[in-house]
Amino acid sequence: MKEEVSPFVPLSPATLHILLTLAGEEMHGYAIMQEVQRQSEGKYKLGPGTLYDNLQKLMDRGLVEELGRRAGGDDPRRRYYKLSSFGRGVLSAEIARLEDVVRVGKLRLQAKPRRA
Amino acid sequence: MFRHLYRFVVLAHPASFRRRFGDEMLSIFDQSEGKLSRVGLLADGVMSLLRQWALRPDFLQEAAASTMAGEPRFYTFKKEKLQAATLVYGALLSALALNGVCWAMGYAWNHPTYIALRWPVIVPSLASSSTPSSAGAAKSAVTPALCTDQGRVILMFNAPILSNAPIARNTEPKKNVTGGSLESSVVPCPDIPHNRVQTGAPASAPRKTPQRN
């Protein structure tokens, strides 16, 4: 599994935010945009062009699956997307990598600088 | 108006991307509120348009793979993606070609080519001429060919004089745009063979159908 996900990490910020958003539940594009903005506290805004360009790449690579449209009171033009099991593995590998980065960073910052 | 512009931007995307996400992009635009938000979405759409055409040419492979009645619509020379470096090379080659054309035009402008043309001359008959001596003068008197270096491609017409009236040649020096004299640049053209065509047509005959030797 680690060998399979290694080409995908590190993830770009947009890809990471999209996968994090879809890890909770299946969503449509507009909900993904709003959730990404909420997660980043308004610091990272995702436009439709960037969102669907990344979704297209993620679906082509099998990280995200399209569920299609849903009947009901919702906008019929909306399509829903969900994280695949492979995408969940890639996201887990990326989070593990980030945890290592954070751990090493904390150690380096806590260590006292040596005098020459 | 913003929606029409955004719809146009969406429609300008590659067909595969437009079919897959065009409706959703319009749906998101319809839910946006505020002029600033719509301007931002429009700018994002333009950036997406450039990105899809320049950096995501997967639609070329899809179009090549799609078939019409079992036959491919068109073939591509290469199967791999169009690289950004290819676009840069193409831009450089285009700039070099344009530079070469401009250089050739400038070279031709600074190196004039002298072209001598022979003007057909219609000499009036002796019977219709009021002054018999003018016909003889037409046969003998010929304007000296003049050429100038002011023009770049100079057409020199060579025709005989049809009357005894003196030819006014640069009696007053003309001033060009820069204030210089044009008269000084007019020089006799060397070795221009002149040709005279004598016909029996009257002097009043129209010159629409000149005779050439």
Contacts between the chains, C-beta under 8 A, distances in Angstrom:
chain1	res1	chain2	res2	distance
A	28	B	24	7.5
A	29	B	21	7.8
A	29	B	24	5.0
A	29	B	27	7.9
A	29	B	28	6.2
A	30	B	24	7.9
A	30	B	27	7.0
A	30	B	28	4.9
A	30	B	31	6.1
A	33	B	28	7.0
A	47	B	40	7.1
A	47	B	41	6.6
A	47	B	44	3.1
A	47	B	45	7.8
A	47	B	47	7.6
A	47	B	48	7.4
A	48	B	21	7.8
A	48	B	24	7.3
A	48	B	25	4.6
A	48	B	28	4.8
A	48	B	29	7.4
A	48	B	41	6.6
A	48	B	44	6.3
A	48	B	45	7.2
A	48	B	48	7.4
A	49	B	25	7.4
A	49	B	44	4.7
A	49	B	45	5.6
A	49	B	47	5.9
A	49	B	48	2.4
A	49	B	49	7.6
A	49	B	51	7.1
A	50	B	44	6.7
A	50	B	47	7.8
A	50	B	48	7.0
A	52	B	17	7.5
A	52	B	20	7.7
A	52	B	21	4.0
A	52	B	24	6.9
A	52	B	25	6.7
A	52	B	48	7.6
A	53	B	48	6.3
A	53	B	51	6.3
A	53	B	52	7.1
A	53	B	56	7.0
A	55	B	21	7.6
A	56	B	17	7.0
A	56	B	20	6.9
A	56	B	21	7.3
A	56	B	56	8.0
A	75	B	27	5.3
A	75	B	31	7.9
A	77	B	23	4.1
A	77	B	24	6.0
A	77	B	26	7.0
A	77	B	27	4.2
A	78	B	24	6.4
A	78	B	27	6.0
A	79	B	24	6.1
